[in-house]
Amino acid sequence: MDDNLVGLIYDAALEPTKWPELLSSLVNELGDVEKSVLHSFSRVNQSGSVTQLKSFDESDKNSLFSILSHLDRAIQIADSVDATTQQKMTHQALLERFFVPTFIVDANLRLVDSNTSGASLLLKSSHLYSAEDELRLKSFKAQRELQNAINDMSSGQTRCSAMSIRIADEHGASSMSVLLSREHEASNRFLLMVACADTLPKVDAENMRAIFGLTSAEVKLVNEIVSGASLGDISKTRHVSLNTLRTQLKSIFSKTATSRQADLVRLVLTSPLMLETPKQASGSTAGNLDEYKRSELHQRLVLFDGRQLGYAEFGDLKGVPVFVFHPSTGSRLQSHPNNSIAKDLGVRVIVADRPGFGLSDPLPARKILDWPADIEQLADHLGLDMFSVIGFCGGGPYALACAHELSEKLSAVTCVSGVTPFDNINLMYGVSPANKLFVKLATQLPSAVFKLTTLMAKGLVKKPEQYLDHIHAKLCKTDQQALCEPELLDNFQLALSQAFKQGPKAFTEEQLLFSESWHFSVSNISMPVNLWHGEEDCHVNIELARKLAATLPNGKLEATKDYGHFLIYHRWRDILSHHLNSMKK
C-alpha cells in the first residue's frame, strides 16, 4: 500500500475537506475501477438484477483490508479531535456571553483564549497587547501589579476570589478597569475582564434602577467607575466634590450589597442584566435565514411504530400538495431559494426528513421500499386523499418506490437528476471514478463505504464551501452558475447541517441502499413517470436516465441540453408547471 495514501487517510481525518483527494487516491490504488466493476458480474438475469458477483482479486483484497485498518484508526482520531473541538466551541460560546473584552491566561500571563471583543481590544488598545502569546501591558507598573495579583491568588496569599485593578496611562488621559478572578477553584488559569470607556457597553440604567433602586446619578457613577475612571477623575471631569461622590458610592454599596469598588465592578461585568445588550449590526446576513425559523418548517408526526417524522412546508400552504424528496445531502429544509415560484403556481411543497435525517428517527435495517408507508401516514395526517411526488437526486429512488406502492393515491410522479437503479451498472461510462469506487466497495465491502462516508460527512458539515470549490471545476457551466448563487449556497448549507444532525449514518445507509437491490422492479411501475435530466450531469450520467426511461412502461424523459445535475434550480418553474399539467384529472 502506497505510503502517500496512508498519510492522506490520516490527513483526511484531521482535515476532512481532503476526502475528495482521498477518494481519487483510492481509485488509483485499486487500479482501473471501471474495468473492475464491468467485469465484477458473472451473470445478470433478464430483468437486469445482479445474481452473482465475483470477488476482488487477492491484491485488491490486501489493499482493501489494509485501507480498512487505517480508516478505523483515522476515524478514532477524528472522533477524538471532534470531541476536543466541541469542548473548545462550548468554551468559546461561554466567553462570547460576556459583553466586555475577556481573556483567559495562565499564572505567567500566557494567553490561553479570548472572546471576540478581547481579540479586537488587543489590536487597538493603548494599554494592552499580545507578544509571543503573552498578555502584556504597556505600563511596567501595571504589568507588575497584575502579575503580583495573579501570584497572590496562585499562592493563596489572598482570600479574594476577585480583584479589580485600575490601569491609567502616564498622563491619566485614559484608564481601564481589569477584573481578575480564577477560572474556577481548582484551576491555575485566570479570567481577565477588561472595562474601558471605548469598549464597555453602557450600564443598563433601567435594570439597575429596578433591581437595586439606584438613582439616575448613582447609575451614572456606576457606569464611570466600571469603565475605569477613579473618583478623582470623575470629580475633575464633572466638577463634583469628592465628598458628594463618596456619599453616592456609599449608597450604591449599600443598595447592591457590595463593599468595595472591585466587588461593584465584578457585579456589573459578570451579569448580562447589568449591561445593555449589544445591538446586532445592521446588514447582518443572519436575517436572511430568519425565514427558516418559521414553525411550519419544523413539524413532527408520530408514526404508527412510534418513530417521529420531521417535515416542512413551503410555497402556497393552501395550494396543490406536492411531496418533494430531498437528496442524500439534504433534509426537510432543502428548498428552491425562490419560494415565490411555488406560491405563484399555487403549490404546497411538503418536504419530509427520511429516517435518520434531521428530525426523523432512524429506522433500523430500512429499505427504500419502507418510505411509501411513511409518506402515506403523513398524507393521512395532513388530510390528503390524493397527492403527487417529486424526487431530486437521492430522492429519486424514493419517488419511484412511491409510484410502485401508492399508484392509487398519486396524481403524478417526477424524478429530477434522480439516482437510477443499481441494475444499470453496466452503463458506467461518464460517471466519475470516485462514484465507481463507491459502487465497487458497496457491492464487495460495505463497511469500507461506511468508513469513507463518515470522513466525507465530517468534511461536508465542517466546510461545505471547500467541497463545492473542489467539484466546481468539474461541473458544466450551468451547474457552476448555480453554485455561485449566495441564497442557494445558504440553503444548501442549512439543509446539509440538518441532514447530518444525527451523524453520518443515514447518509451512509443511503449510499449502500442505492448500490444494492431496491426490492422492487421499476418495470412493474404502471403509472406515468416524468424524468428530467441534464445531458451534462456528471453525477448521474444521462445514459442511465435514458435506460431508466426505456425500462419504465410509461416513462418520459426530458433531456435538457447544456444543463447538469443542478438543473432543478434553473428550471424549477418549468418542472413544477409540467408536473402540475401531468396530474391525473
C-alpha positions as CSV (number, residue, x, y, z in Angstrom):
1,M,0.0,0.0,0.0
2,D,1.3,3.4,-1.0
3,D,2.7,5.4,2.0
4,N,1.3,8.6,0.5
5,L,-2.2,7.1,0.6
6,V,-1.8,6.1,4.2
7,G,-0.7,9.7,5.0
8,L,-3.7,11.0,3.1
9,I,-6.1,8.9,5.1
10,Y,-4.9,10.4,8.4
11,D,-4.8,13.9,6.8
12,A,-8.5,13.4,5.9
13,A,-9.2,12.5,9.5
14,L,-7.7,15.8,10.8
15,E,-8.8,17.9,7.8
16,P,-12.0,16.2,6.4
17,T,-12.1,18.5,3.4
18,K,-9.4,16.4,2.0
19,W,-11.7,13.4,1.4
20,P,-12.2,14.2,-2.4
21,E,-8.4,13.9,-2.8
22,L,-8.5,10.7,-0.7
23,L,-11.2,9.2,-3.0
24,S,-9.1,9.9,-6.1
25,S,-6.0,8.3,-4.5
26,L,-8.1,5.2,-3.6
27,V,-9.2,4.9,-7.2
28,N,-5.6,4.8,-8.3
29,E,-4.6,2.4,-5.5
30,L,-7.3,-0.1,-6.5
31,G,-6.5,0.0,-10.2
32,D,-8.9,0.5,-13.1
33,V,-12.2,0.7,-11.3
34,E,-14.3,1.0,-14.3
35,K,-12.9,-2.2,-15.8
36,S,-13.1,-4.0,-12.5
37,V,-16.7,-3.0,-12.0
38,L,-17.7,-4.0,-15.5
39,H,-16.2,-7.4,-15.0
40,S,-17.3,-8.0,-11.4
41,F,-20.6,-9.5,-12.7
42,S,-20.6,-13.1,-13.7
43,R,-24.3,-13.2,-14.6
44,V,-27.1,-10.8,-14.9
45,N,-30.7,-12.0,-15.3
46,Q,-33.2,-10.8,-17.8
47,S,-34.7,-8.1,-15.7
48,G,-31.2,-6.7,-15.0
49,S,-30.8,-7.8,-11.4
50,V,-27.4,-8.9,-10.2
51,T,-27.5,-12.6,-9.2
52,Q,-23.8,-13.3,-8.6
53,L,-20.7,-11.2,-8.0
54,K,-17.1,-12.1,-8.5
55,S,-14.8,-11.4,-5.5
56,F,-12.0,-8.9,-5.6
57,D,-8.7,-10.5,-6.6
58,E,-6.1,-11.1,-3.9
59,S,-4.1,-7.9,-4.5
60,D,-7.3,-5.8,-4.2
61,K,-8.3,-7.7,-1.1
62,N,-4.9,-7.0,0.6
63,S,-5.1,-3.3,-0.3
64,L,-8.7,-3.0,0.9
65,F,-8.1,-4.7,4.3
66,S,-5.0,-2.5,4.8
67,I,-7.1,0.5,3.9
68,L,-9.8,-0.5,6.3
69,S,-7.4,-0.8,9.3
70,H,-6.0,2.6,8.6
71,L,-9.6,4.1,8.2
72,D,-10.5,2.6,11.6
73,R,-7.6,4.4,13.3
74,A,-8.2,7.6,11.3
75,I,-11.9,7.7,12.4
76,Q,-10.9,7.2,16.0
77,I,-8.5,10.1,15.7
78,A,-11.2,12.2,14.0
79,D,-13.7,11.4,16.8
80,S,-11.2,12.5,19.4
81,V,-10.4,15.7,17.6
82,D,-14.1,16.4,17.2
83,A,-14.7,15.9,21.0
84,T,-11.9,18.4,21.7
85,T,-13.2,20.8,19.2
86,Q,-16.7,20.6,20.7
87,Q,-15.2,21.4,24.1
88,K,-13.4,24.4,22.7
89,M,-16.6,25.6,20.9
90,T,-18.5,25.3,24.2
91,H,-15.8,27.2,26.0
92,Q,-15.7,29.9,23.3
93,A,-19.5,30.2,23.4
94,L,-19.3,30.9,27.1
95,L,-16.7,33.6,26.6
96,E,-18.8,35.3,24.0
97,R,-21.6,35.7,26.5
98,F,-19.5,38.4,28.2
99,F,-20.2,41.8,26.7
100,V,-16.8,43.1,27.6
101,P,-13.3,42.1,26.4
102,T,-12.5,38.9,28.3
103,F,-9.2,36.8,28.4
104,I,-8.1,33.6,29.9
105,V,-4.4,33.5,31.0
106,D,-2.2,31.2,32.9
107,A,-0.2,32.1,36.0
108,N,2.5,33.6,33.8
109,L,0.0,35.7,31.8
110,R,0.3,33.4,28.7
111,L,-2.8,33.9,26.7
112,V,-5.0,30.8,26.5
113,D,-8.2,32.2,24.9
114,S,-10.2,35.3,24.5
115,N,-13.6,36.4,23.2
116,T,-14.1,38.4,20.0
117,S,-14.2,41.7,22.0
118,G,-10.9,40.8,23.6
119,A,-9.1,40.0,20.3
120,S,-10.4,43.3,19.0
121,L,-9.2,45.2,22.0
122,L,-5.6,43.9,21.6
123,L,-5.4,45.4,18.2
124,K,-6.4,48.9,19.2
125,S,-5.8,49.4,22.9
126,S,-3.2,51.9,24.2
127,H,-2.7,49.7,27.3
128,L,-2.9,46.0,26.3
129,Y,-1.2,44.0,23.6
130,S,-0.1,40.4,22.9
131,A,3.5,39.4,22.3
132,E,4.8,35.8,22.0
133,D,1.4,34.5,23.2
134,E,1.6,36.6,26.4
135,L,-0.8,39.2,27.5
136,R,1.2,42.4,28.2
137,L,0.5,45.9,29.5
138,K,2.5,48.8,28.1
139,S,2.8,50.2,31.6
140,F,5.5,48.3,33.5
141,K,3.9,49.3,36.8
142,A,0.6,48.0,35.7
143,Q,2.2,44.8,34.4
144,R,3.9,44.2,37.7
145,E,0.7,45.0,39.6
146,L,-1.3,42.5,37.6
147,Q,1.4,39.8,37.8
148,N,1.6,40.3,41.6
149,A,-2.2,39.9,41.9
150,I,-2.1,36.6,40.0
151,N,0.9,35.4,42.1
152,D,-1.0,36.2,45.3
153,M,-4.1,34.3,44.1
154,S,-1.9,31.3,42.9
155,S,-0.1,31.0,46.2
156,G,-3.2,31.6,48.3
157,Q,-1.8,34.7,50.0
158,T,-5.1,36.5,49.3
159,R,-8.6,35.2,50.2
160,C,-10.0,37.4,47.4
161,S,-11.8,35.4,44.7
162,A,-11.6,38.5,42.5
163,M,-10.0,41.9,42.5
164,S,-10.2,45.0,40.4
165,I,-7.1,46.8,39.1
166,R,-7.3,50.3,37.6
167,I,-4.8,51.0,34.9
168,A,-4.1,54.5,33.6
169,D,-1.6,55.9,31.2
170,E,1.2,58.3,32.3
171,H,-0.9,61.4,31.8
172,G,-4.1,59.9,33.2
173,A,-5.9,60.7,30.0
174,S,-7.4,57.2,29.7
175,S,-7.9,54.3,32.0
176,M,-9.4,50.9,32.3
177,S,-10.6,48.5,35.0
178,V,-9.3,44.9,35.0
179,L,-11.4,42.4,36.9
180,L,-9.2,39.4,37.8
181,S,-10.5,36.1,39.1
182,R,-9.7,32.4,39.0
183,E,-11.3,30.4,36.2
184,H,-12.5,28.0,38.9
185,E,-11.2,27.0,42.3
186,A,-9.1,24.1,41.2
187,S,-7.7,25.9,38.1
188,N,-4.4,27.7,37.8
189,R,-5.9,29.8,35.0
190,F,-7.4,33.2,35.4
191,L,-10.2,35.2,33.9
192,L,-9.5,38.8,33.0
193,M,-12.4,41.1,32.2
194,V,-11.5,44.5,30.9
195,A,-13.7,47.6,31.0
196,C,-12.9,50.9,29.5
197,A,-14.9,53.8,28.1
198,D,-14.2,52.8,24.5
199,T,-15.3,49.1,24.7
200,L,-17.8,48.9,27.6
201,P,-21.5,48.7,26.8
202,K,-23.4,51.2,28.9
203,V,-24.8,50.1,32.2
204,D,-28.4,49.2,31.8
205,A,-29.9,52.1,33.8
206,E,-33.4,50.7,33.8
207,N,-32.4,47.4,35.2
208,M,-30.1,48.9,37.8
209,R,-32.9,51.1,39.0
210,A,-35.4,48.3,39.0
211,I,-33.2,45.7,40.7
212,F,-31.3,47.8,43.2
213,G,-33.3,51.0,43.4
214,L,-30.4,53.2,42.3
215,T,-31.0,56.8,41.3
216,S,-30.0,58.2,37.9
217,A,-27.0,59.9,39.4
218,E,-25.9,56.7,41.1
219,V,-26.3,54.7,37.8
220,K,-24.1,57.3,36.1
221,L,-21.4,56.9,38.8
222,V,-21.5,53.1,38.4
223,N,-21.0,53.5,34.7
224,E,-18.0,55.7,35.2
225,I,-16.4,53.5,37.8
226,V,-16.8,50.3,35.8
227,S,-15.3,52.0,32.7
228,G,-12.1,52.6,34.7
229,A,-12.4,56.1,36.0
230,S,-11.3,57.0,39.5
231,L,-13.3,59.2,41.9
232,G,-10.7,61.9,41.4
233,D,-11.0,61.7,37.6
234,I,-14.8,61.9,37.9
235,S,-14.6,64.8,40.3
236,K,-12.4,66.8,37.9
237,T,-14.4,66.0,34.8
238,R,-17.9,66.6,36.3
239,H,-16.8,69.4,38.7
240,V,-18.4,67.5,41.6
241,S,-16.8,67.3,45.0
242,L,-15.2,64.1,46.2
243,N,-17.4,64.1,49.3
244,T,-20.5,64.0,47.1
245,L,-19.2,61.1,45.1
246,R,-18.1,59.2,48.2
247,T,-21.6,59.6,49.6
248,Q,-23.2,58.4,46.4
249,L,-20.8,55.4,46.3
250,K,-21.6,54.5,49.9
251,S,-25.3,54.5,49.0
252,I,-24.5,52.3,45.9
253,F,-22.6,49.8,48.1
254,S,-25.5,49.6,50.5
255,K,-28.1,49.0,47.8
256,T,-26.0,46.5,45.8
257,A,-24.7,44.6,48.9
258,T,-21.1,45.3,47.9
259,S,-18.3,46.9,50.0
260,R,-15.6,47.7,47.5
261,Q,-15.3,49.1,44.0
262,A,-13.8,45.7,42.9
263,D,-17.0,44.0,44.0
264,L,-19.1,46.5,42.3
265,V,-17.1,46.1,39.0
266,R,-17.4,42.4,39.3
267,L,-21.2,42.6,39.9
268,V,-21.7,44.6,36.7
269,L,-19.3,42.8,34.4
270,T,-20.5,39.3,35.3
271,S,-24.2,39.9,34.9
272,P,-25.7,40.4,31.5
273,L,-28.7,42.1,33.2
274,M,-26.4,45.0,34.3
275,L,-25.3,45.9,30.8
276,E,-27.2,46.9,27.7
277,T,-27.4,44.1,25.2
278,P,-25.3,44.9,22.1
279,K,-27.4,45.6,19.1
280,Q,-26.9,43.3,16.1
281,A,-25.0,45.1,13.4
282,S,-27.2,46.3,10.5
283,G,-26.7,44.4,7.3
284,S,-26.0,41.1,9.1
285,T,-26.7,38.0,7.0
286,A,-28.3,36.3,10.0
287,G,-31.6,38.0,9.0
288,N,-31.5,36.1,5.6
289,L,-32.0,32.8,7.5
290,D,-34.8,34.1,9.7
291,E,-37.4,32.7,7.3
292,Y,-36.2,29.2,8.2
293,K,-37.2,29.6,11.8
294,R,-40.9,29.5,10.8
295,S,-42.9,26.9,12.7
296,E,-44.2,25.2,9.6
297,L,-40.6,24.2,8.7
298,H,-40.1,22.2,11.9
299,Q,-43.2,20.0,12.2
300,R,-43.2,16.4,13.6
301,L,-45.6,13.5,13.2
302,V,-45.5,10.4,15.4
303,L,-45.8,7.3,13.1
304,F,-47.7,4.1,14.0
305,D,-44.4,2.4,15.1
306,G,-43.6,5.3,17.5
307,R,-41.0,6.9,15.3
308,Q,-41.0,10.7,14.8
309,L,-41.1,12.0,11.2
310,G,-40.0,15.6,10.7
311,Y,-41.4,17.7,7.8
312,A,-41.6,21.2,6.4
313,E,-44.0,23.1,4.2
314,F,-43.1,25.8,1.6
315,G,-44.9,27.8,-1.1
316,D,-48.7,28.2,-1.0
317,L,-49.8,26.4,2.2
318,K,-53.4,26.1,0.8
319,G,-52.3,25.0,-2.6
320,V,-52.0,21.7,-4.5
321,P,-49.9,19.3,-2.3
322,V,-46.6,18.1,-3.8
323,F,-44.2,16.0,-1.7
324,V,-40.6,16.7,-2.7
325,F,-38.0,14.2,-1.6
326,H,-34.6,15.7,-0.7
327,P,-31.1,14.5,-1.9
328,S,-28.9,12.4,0.4
329,T,-27.0,15.6,1.4
330,G,-30.3,17.4,2.2
331,S,-33.2,17.4,4.6
332,R,-36.7,18.9,5.0
333,L,-35.1,22.4,4.8
334,Q,-34.0,21.8,1.2
335,S,-35.9,24.2,-1.0
336,H,-35.6,26.4,-4.0
337,P,-34.2,29.8,-2.9
338,N,-37.1,31.5,-4.8
339,N,-40.1,30.4,-2.7
340,S,-42.4,32.6,-4.7
341,I,-42.3,30.2,-7.7
342,A,-44.3,27.6,-5.7
343,K,-46.6,30.3,-4.4
344,D,-47.2,31.8,-7.8
345,L,-48.1,28.3,-9.2
346,G,-50.3,27.5,-6.2
347,V,-48.2,24.6,-5.0
348,R,-47.9,23.4,-1.4
349,V,-44.4,21.9,-1.2
350,I,-44.0,19.3,1.6
351,V,-40.5,18.0,2.4
352,A,-40.1,15.3,4.9
353,D,-36.8,14.1,6.6
354,R,-36.1,10.5,5.7
355,P,-35.3,8.1,8.7
356,G,-32.1,9.3,10.5
357,F,-32.1,12.7,8.8
358,G,-33.0,16.0,10.6
359,L,-35.9,15.5,12.9
360,S,-36.8,12.0,11.8
361,D,-35.9,9.0,14.0
362,P,-33.8,6.2,12.4
363,L,-35.4,3.0,11.1
364,P,-33.1,0.0,11.7
365,A,-32.3,-2.1,8.6
366,R,-34.5,0.2,6.5
367,K,-35.2,-0.3,2.8
368,I,-36.1,2.2,0.0
369,L,-39.5,0.4,-0.1
370,D,-40.2,1.4,3.5
371,W,-40.6,5.0,2.6
372,P,-44.0,4.9,0.9
373,A,-45.7,3.8,4.2
374,D,-44.2,6.8,6.0
375,I,-45.4,9.2,3.3
376,E,-48.9,7.6,3.3
377,Q,-49.2,8.2,7.0
378,L,-48.0,11.8,6.6
379,A,-50.6,12.3,3.8
380,D,-53.3,10.9,6.0
381,H,-52.2,13.2,8.9
382,L,-52.5,16.2,6.5
383,G,-55.9,15.1,5.3
384,L,-54.7,14.4,1.7
385,D,-56.6,11.7,-0.3
386,M,-54.5,12.4,-3.4
387,F,-51.1,13.9,-3.8
388,S,-48.0,13.8,-6.0
389,V,-44.3,13.4,-5.6
390,I,-41.1,14.8,-6.9
391,G,-37.7,13.2,-6.2
392,F,-34.5,15.1,-6.6
393,C,-31.1,13.3,-6.9
394,G,-31.1,10.8,-4.0
395,G,-34.8,11.4,-3.6
396,G,-35.5,9.9,-7.0
397,P,-35.5,6.2,-5.9
398,Y,-38.0,7.1,-3.1
399,A,-40.3,8.7,-5.7
400,L,-40.1,5.6,-7.8
401,A,-40.9,3.5,-4.7
402,C,-44.0,5.5,-4.1
403,A,-45.0,5.1,-7.7
404,H,-44.7,1.3,-7.2
405,E,-46.6,1.2,-3.9
406,L,-49.0,4.1,-3.9
407,S,-50.2,4.5,-7.5
408,E,-53.8,4.7,-6.5
409,K,-53.1,7.8,-4.3
410,L,-50.6,9.5,-6.6
411,S,-51.7,12.0,-9.2
412,A,-48.2,12.5,-10.7
413,V,-44.5,11.3,-10.3
414,T,-41.4,13.3,-11.4
415,C,-37.7,12.5,-10.9
416,V,-35.2,15.3,-11.4
417,S,-31.5,14.3,-11.8
418,G,-32.5,11.1,-10.0
419,V,-30.3,8.3,-8.9
420,T,-31.1,5.3,-11.1
421,P,-31.4,1.6,-10.1
422,F,-28.3,-0.4,-9.5
423,D,-29.4,-2.7,-12.4
424,N,-28.0,-0.2,-14.8
425,I,-24.4,-0.6,-13.5
426,N,-23.2,-1.7,-17.0
427,L,-23.7,1.9,-18.1
428,M,-20.8,3.4,-16.1
429,Y,-19.4,5.5,-18.9
430,G,-19.2,9.2,-17.9
431,V,-19.6,8.5,-14.2
432,S,-16.8,9.9,-12.0
433,P,-14.1,7.5,-10.9
434,A,-15.0,8.2,-7.2
435,N,-18.6,7.1,-7.8
436,K,-17.4,4.0,-9.5
437,L,-15.2,3.3,-6.5
438,F,-18.3,3.5,-4.2
439,V,-20.1,1.0,-6.4
440,K,-17.3,-1.4,-6.2
441,L,-16.9,-1.0,-2.4
442,A,-20.7,-1.1,-1.8
443,T,-21.0,-4.5,-3.6
444,Q,-17.9,-6.1,-2.1
445,L,-17.0,-4.4,1.2
446,P,-19.9,-2.2,2.6
447,S,-18.0,-1.5,5.8
448,A,-15.4,0.5,3.8
449,V,-18.2,2.7,2.4
450,F,-19.4,3.5,5.9
451,K,-15.9,4.5,7.0
452,L,-15.3,6.6,3.9
453,T,-18.6,8.4,4.1
454,T,-18.0,9.0,7.8
455,L,-15.0,11.1,6.8
456,M,-16.9,12.7,4.0
457,A,-19.8,13.7,6.3
458,K,-17.4,15.4,8.7
459,G,-15.8,17.4,5.8
460,L,-19.2,18.3,4.3
461,V,-20.6,19.6,7.6
462,K,-17.4,21.5,8.7
463,K,-16.5,23.2,5.4
464,P,-19.2,22.6,2.7
465,E,-17.8,25.6,0.7
466,Q,-14.5,23.7,0.3
467,Y,-16.3,20.7,-1.1
468,L,-18.2,22.9,-3.5
469,D,-15.0,24.6,-4.6
470,H,-13.4,21.2,-5.2
471,I,-16.2,20.0,-7.5
472,H,-16.7,23.4,-9.2
473,A,-14.1,22.9,-11.9
474,K,-15.6,19.5,-12.9
475,L,-19.1,20.9,-13.4
476,C,-20.8,22.2,-16.5
477,K,-21.3,26.0,-16.8
478,T,-24.9,26.0,-15.6
479,D,-24.0,23.9,-12.5
480,Q,-21.2,26.3,-11.8
481,Q,-23.6,29.2,-12.1
482,A,-26.0,27.6,-9.7
483,L,-23.2,27.2,-7.1
484,C,-22.4,30.9,-7.4
485,E,-25.9,31.9,-6.1
486,P,-25.5,33.0,-2.4
487,E,-29.1,32.2,-1.4
488,L,-28.7,28.7,-2.9
489,L,-25.5,28.1,-1.0
490,D,-27.1,29.3,2.2
491,N,-30.0,26.8,1.7
492,F,-27.6,24.0,0.8
493,Q,-25.5,24.5,4.0
494,L,-28.6,24.8,6.2
495,A,-30.2,21.6,4.7
496,L,-26.9,19.9,5.0
497,S,-26.5,20.7,8.7
498,Q,-29.9,19.1,9.3
499,A,-29.0,16.1,7.1
500,F,-26.1,15.2,9.5
501,K,-27.8,16.4,12.7
502,Q,-27.8,12.8,14.0
503,G,-24.4,11.9,12.4
504,P,-23.4,10.4,9.1
505,K,-25.1,7.0,9.5
506,A,-28.3,7.8,7.5
507,F,-26.2,9.4,4.6
508,T,-24.0,6.3,4.6
509,E,-27.0,3.9,4.6
510,E,-28.4,5.6,1.5
511,Q,-25.2,5.0,-0.4
512,L,-25.5,1.3,0.4
513,L,-29.2,1.2,-0.4
514,F,-28.7,2.8,-3.8
515,S,-25.9,0.2,-4.6
516,E,-28.0,-2.9,-3.9
517,S,-31.3,-4.4,-4.9
518,W,-34.1,-1.9,-4.4
519,H,-36.5,-4.8,-3.6
520,F,-38.9,-3.8,-6.4
521,S,-38.6,-3.7,-10.2
522,V,-39.2,-0.3,-11.9
523,S,-40.6,-2.3,-14.9
524,N,-43.6,-3.0,-12.7
525,I,-44.5,0.7,-12.3
526,S,-47.5,1.2,-14.5
527,M,-48.3,4.9,-13.9
528,P,-46.6,7.7,-15.9
529,V,-43.3,8.9,-14.6
530,N,-41.6,12.1,-15.8
531,L,-37.8,12.2,-15.8
532,W,-35.9,15.5,-16.0
533,H,-32.2,15.0,-16.5
534,G,-29.4,17.2,-17.7
535,E,-27.2,16.0,-20.5
536,E,-24.2,17.4,-18.8
537,D,-24.8,15.6,-15.5
538,C,-21.5,14.3,-14.2
539,H,-23.1,12.7,-11.0
540,V,-25.7,10.5,-12.7
541,N,-24.9,10.1,-16.4
542,I,-27.7,10.9,-18.9
543,E,-27.4,7.4,-20.3
544,L,-28.5,6.0,-17.0
545,A,-31.6,8.2,-17.2
546,R,-32.3,7.0,-20.8
547,K,-32.1,3.4,-19.8
548,L,-34.4,4.0,-16.9
549,A,-36.9,5.8,-19.1
550,A,-36.8,2.8,-21.5
551,T,-37.4,0.4,-18.6
552,L,-40.4,2.2,-17.2
553,P,-43.6,1.2,-19.0
554,N,-44.8,4.8,-19.0
555,G,-41.6,6.7,-18.6
556,K,-41.0,10.0,-20.3
557,L,-37.5,11.7,-20.3
558,E,-37.0,15.4,-20.7
559,A,-33.3,15.5,-21.5
560,T,-32.1,19.1,-21.1
561,K,-29.2,20.2,-23.2
562,D,-26.4,22.3,-21.5
563,Y,-27.7,21.5,-18.0
564,G,-26.2,19.3,-15.4
565,H,-27.1,17.9,-12.0
566,F,-28.5,21.1,-10.6
567,L,-30.9,21.8,-13.4
568,I,-33.7,21.9,-10.8
569,Y,-32.5,25.3,-9.7
570,H,-32.6,26.7,-13.2
571,R,-35.8,25.0,-14.4
572,W,-37.8,24.8,-11.2
573,R,-40.8,26.8,-12.6
574,D,-40.9,24.7,-15.7
575,I,-40.6,21.4,-13.8
576,L,-43.4,22.3,-11.4
577,S,-45.6,23.6,-14.2
578,H,-45.1,20.4,-16.2
579,H,-45.7,18.3,-13.1
580,L,-49.0,20.1,-12.4
581,N,-50.1,19.6,-16.0
582,S,-49.3,15.9,-15.9
583,M,-51.5,15.2,-12.9
584,K,-54.4,12.8,-13.2
585,K,-57.6,14.7,-13.8
